[in-house]
Amino acid sequence: MAHRIVPGLLITLLLVLHAQLWFGRGSVPKVSRMKTELAVLESVNQEARQRNERLANEVRDLEEGLGMVEELARNDLGMVRPNEIFVQIAHKKP
């Protein structure tokens, strides 16, 4: 009798473990599906990183460009900001 119970228990345990492998929480199909989802999300994140980097470069270019425009306006056109005092010093030739 005991010699029949042990193999029966082992076979039952094997069936339960096999069912968990294919239908349980961490099943093979679910892991495969999650790997595919992860690859898609990583791709989306990479695209977002590239887009953010392009935007940061554009912001930097605009800031530097505005600084350059302001410098030219100050030198060539005498631009003065609000609450600034412009003092021009003339040099006499001897």
HELIX and SHEET records of a PDB file:
HELIX    1   1 ALA A    2  PHE A   23  1                                  22    
HELIX    2   2 VAL A   28  LEU A   77  1                                  50    
END                                                                             
